[in-house]
Amino acid sequence: MNKVDNKLRYRFEQALKEWGEHCGDDSVQIQSDITRYLDCKGYKKLKAMGTQILPLIREIYSPEYFKQRGIIKDRGLATVKELGLVCLVSDLCGEDFKVPENIQGRVTAMKQFTAGWLDFNMHKYF
């Protein structure tokens, strides 16, 4: 795993929290359009950080990530992990990252694919 600067980690975690708060809002939770989940400052801040945050995104897929931070239940951050990170990786990596058609819409399979893709490909961005 690549070493990540503490300032970048802090900015990442603050933007992630902001995105999670947005995604946890009732008015967003009832939406079926994924773009509604991405239309917030937190997501835009993360996207602006570029591919240097790929190792931090990969950390979120660890089963212990939220537990280690004392976060037990947070529906906004759960939504980010379940749906949003795939979109963020796609936005950051463009055509290099493509979810296979046979798993599109299958949340668990898409998360597993994204984590595996990051494991094997994020080194290309450093």
RAFEN-V488569 format. One record per backbone hydrogen bond with DSSP energy under -1.0 kcal/mol. NH is the residue of the N-H (numbers start at 1). CO is the residue of the C=O. Records with the same first field share a line. If there is no record, write none. Layout:
BEGIN
NH=CO + CO
END
This chain:
BEGIN
9=5
10=6
11=7
12=8
13=9
14=10
15=11
16=12
17=13
18=14
19=15
20=16
21=17
22=18
23=19
24=20
25=22
28=25
29=25
30=26
31=28
36=33
37=34
40=38
44=40
45=41
46=42
47=43
48=44
49=45
50=47
53=50
54=51
57=53
58=54
59=55
60=56
62=59
65=62
68=64
70=67
71=66
78=74
79=75
80=76
81=77
82=78
83=79
84=79
85=80
88=84
89=85
90=86
91=87
92=88
93=89
94=90
96=93
97=94
103=100
106=103
110=106
111=107
112=108
113=109
114=110
115=111
116=112
117=113
118=114
119=115
120=116
121=117
122=118
124=121
125=122
126=123
END
